[in-house]
Amino acid sequence: MIGKIKFKTWFHSLRPVDILIIGFTHILSLLSVILSFGTMMSVYIVATNLLLAAFIIRLGKTVENSSSKIIRGVQDWYPIPIIYFIFKEVHFIILGSERGDWDNIFIAIDRAIFGVDPTVWFTQFATPLLTEILQIAYTSYYFIMLAVGFELYIRKDQEKFLFAVFTVVYGFALSYLGYLAFPAVGPRFTLHDFYALNNELPGLWLTNCLRDFINAGESIPKGSLNALALAQRDVFPSGHTQMTIL
């Protein structure tokens, strides 16, 4: 009975977003075991997610018994790096499962709907200025959600801030499930020459740097010789569209 009370006490300090992260990473652990049973990768993922759960539970209990603004700040903002951490975990699970990509199916669906390959068709309108503007817009996605969170945090509207954080994490979790179900690399590999993009679709000043930034975030360091093998399978559903709407 005493042990049961202590168990409830530890979990009482968890917020909805904490429970969401713990629950989702445990789902990933299960998928890793199913898809990559017996590999060291699955062992690492399970162990890492157990440690992450212990950290979140310990952090919640510490905040409950402390008045430190720093510790509270860590609890409020830790989900942001965790989103990226889980993104990488999904990538390793997909690679470990050795499943084929769905790009040919998505290309066929695009052609059935539009009659053309949309990205190829749009190149006729490309100019360095337009490319620069759209590349900046595309990259700004990574900061939009942070901006919303910072605004609510500065206003000290904790309830709305926590709701926003939960919504963002929940949205990313849904998109990650899509990546696991329908892994694909996208038209920059399948319909275009990835290594020729800077020459065939040039921008003005920031485009190349922003592309390098995004590629690095998607496991393709600058100068990689086999980008296709390294690339994250994160085409469907479109996280940019989904998370911007949310």
C-alpha positions in Angstrom: 0.0 0.0 0.0 2.8 2.4 0.9 4.6 1.6 -2.4 1.4 2.3 -4.3 1.0 5.7 -2.6 4.6 6.6 -3.4 4.1 5.5 -7.1 1.1 7.8 -7.3 3.0 10.6 -5.7 5.8 10.4 -8.3 3.4 10.5 -11.2 1.2 13.2 -9.7 3.8 15.9 -10.6 3.6 15.0 -14.4 1.9 17.4 -16.8 -0.1 16.3 -19.9 2.9 17.0 -22.2 5.1 14.9 -19.9 2.7 12.0 -20.1 2.5 12.4 -23.9 6.3 12.3 -24.3 6.7 9.3 -22.1 3.8 7.5 -23.7 5.0 8.2 -27.3 8.6 7.3 -26.7 7.4 4.0 -25.2 5.4 3.4 -28.4 8.6 4.0 -30.3 10.4 1.5 -28.1 7.8 -1.1 -28.8 8.0 -0.4 -32.6 11.8 -0.6 -32.4 11.6 -4.0 -30.8 9.0 -5.2 -33.3 10.8 -3.8 -36.5 14.4 -4.4 -35.4 14.2 -7.2 -32.9 17.5 -8.4 -31.6 19.6 -5.5 -32.9 21.7 -3.3 -30.7 19.8 -0.3 -32.1 16.5 -1.5 -30.5 18.3 -2.1 -27.2 19.7 1.5 -27.3 16.3 3.0 -28.1 14.5 1.1 -25.3 17.2 2.0 -22.8 17.3 5.6 -23.9 13.6 6.0 -23.6 13.5 4.5 -20.2 16.2 6.9 -19.0 14.2 9.8 -20.6 11.1 8.8 -18.7 13.0 8.6 -15.5 14.5 12.1 -16.1 11.0 13.6 -16.8 9.5 12.0 -13.7 12.5 13.1 -11.5 12.3 16.6 -13.0 8.6 16.9 -12.3 9.1 15.9 -8.7 12.0 18.3 -8.3 10.0 21.2 -9.6 7.2 20.3 -7.2 9.5 20.6 -4.2 11.6 23.6 -5.4 11.1 27.3 -6.0 14.0 27.5 -8.5 13.0 29.4 -11.6 15.9 27.7 -13.5 14.5 24.2 -12.8 11.0 25.4 -13.7 12.4 26.8 -16.9 14.0 23.5 -17.7 10.7 21.7 -17.2 8.8 24.2 -19.3 11.2 24.1 -22.3 12.7 20.6 -22.3 10.0 19.4 -24.8 11.6 21.5 -27.5 14.9 19.6 -27.8 13.0 16.4 -27.1 11.0 16.9 -30.3 14.2 16.9 -32.3 15.6 14.0 -30.3 12.5 11.9 -31.1 12.8 12.9 -34.8 16.2 11.3 -34.8 14.9 8.3 -33.0 12.2 7.8 -35.6 15.0 8.0 -38.3 17.0 5.2 -36.7 13.9 3.0 -36.3 13.1 3.4 -40.0 16.6 2.7 -41.1 16.8 -0.3 -38.8 13.6 -1.8 -40.2 15.1 -1.8 -43.7 11.7 -1.1 -45.3 11.4 0.3 -48.8 10.5 3.9 -49.4 7.1 4.9 -50.7 8.3 7.6 -53.1 7.1 5.8 -56.3 3.6 5.5 -54.9 3.5 9.2 -53.9 4.8 10.2 -57.3 2.1 8.1 -59.0 -0.6 9.8 -56.8 0.7 13.3 -57.7 0.6 12.4 -61.4 -2.9 11.0 -61.0 -4.1 14.2 -59.3 -2.2 16.9 -61.2 -1.2 15.2 -64.4 2.4 16.3 -63.9 5.2 16.2 -61.3 4.4 19.4 -59.3 8.0 20.2 -58.3 9.2 19.8 -61.9 6.3 21.9 -63.3 7.0 24.7 -60.8 10.6 25.1 -61.9 9.4 27.1 -65.0 8.6 29.9 -62.6 11.8 29.8 -60.7 13.9 32.9 -60.3 16.8 33.5 -57.8 14.7 36.1 -55.9 11.6 33.8 -55.7 13.8 30.9 -54.6 15.4 33.1 -51.9 12.0 34.2 -50.6 10.6 30.7 -50.5 13.7 29.2 -48.9 13.5 31.8 -46.1 9.8 31.1 -45.7 10.5 27.3 -45.6 13.2 27.7 -43.0 11.1 30.1 -40.8 8.9 27.1 -40.0 11.4 26.0 -37.5 11.1 29.2 -35.5 7.3 29.9 -35.8 6.4 27.6 -33.0 9.2 28.9 -30.8 8.0 32.4 -31.3 4.4 31.5 -30.2 5.9 29.8 -27.1 8.1 32.7 -26.2 5.3 35.2 -26.5 3.1 33.3 -24.2 6.0 32.6 -21.8 6.9 36.3 -21.6 3.3 37.1 -20.9 3.5 34.6 -18.1 0.3 32.9 -19.4 1.3 29.5 -18.1 -1.9 27.8 -19.0 -1.9 28.8 -22.6 1.9 28.2 -22.8 1.5 24.6 -21.6 -1.4 24.1 -24.0 0.7 25.4 -26.9 3.6 23.1 -26.0 1.3 20.1 -25.7 -0.3 20.9 -29.1 3.1 21.2 -30.8 4.4 17.9 -29.3 1.2 16.1 -30.1 1.3 17.4 -33.7 4.9 16.3 -34.2 4.1 12.9 -32.7 1.3 12.4 -35.3 3.6 13.4 -38.1 6.3 11.0 -36.8 3.8 8.1 -36.9 3.2 9.0 -40.6 6.9 8.9 -41.3 7.1 5.4 -39.7 4.1 4.2 -41.7 5.0 5.8 -45.0 8.8 6.4 -45.2 9.8 8.5 -48.2 12.7 10.9 -49.1 10.9 13.3 -51.5 11.3 14.7 -55.0 14.7 16.4 -54.4 16.1 12.9 -54.5 13.7 11.0 -56.7 12.8 13.6 -59.4 15.7 16.0 -59.1 19.5 15.8 -58.7 20.1 16.6 -55.0 23.7 17.5 -55.7 22.8 19.9 -58.5 20.1 21.9 -56.6 22.3 24.9 -55.8 23.2 25.3 -59.5 19.8 24.4 -61.0 17.7 26.3 -58.4 20.0 29.1 -57.2 19.0 31.8 -54.7 20.6 35.1 -53.9 22.4 35.3 -50.6 21.0 32.9 -47.9 19.6 30.0 -49.9 22.7 27.8 -49.9 23.4 28.3 -46.2 19.8 27.6 -45.3 19.8 24.5 -47.4 23.0 23.3 -45.6 21.3 24.1 -42.3 18.2 22.0 -43.1 20.2 19.2 -44.7 22.4 18.9 -41.5 19.2 18.8 -39.4 18.0 16.0 -41.6 21.1 13.9 -41.1 22.9 15.0 -44.3 26.1 16.8 -43.4 27.6 19.1 -46.0 29.8 17.1 -48.3 28.1 13.8 -47.8 28.7 11.4 -50.7 25.6 9.3 -50.2 22.9 11.7 -49.1 20.0 9.4 -50.2 21.1 6.7 -47.7 21.5 9.2 -44.9 18.4 11.3 -45.5 15.5 11.3 -43.0 12.3 9.7 -44.3 10.0 12.6 -43.4 8.0 13.5 -46.5 4.5 12.3 -45.5 2.6 13.8 -43.9 4.0 17.3 -44.5 5.1 18.5 -41.0 5.4 22.0 -42.4 1.8 22.1 -43.4 0.4 20.3 -40.4 2.4 22.2 -37.7 1.8 25.7 -39.4 -1.9 25.0 -39.4 -1.8 23.9 -35.7 
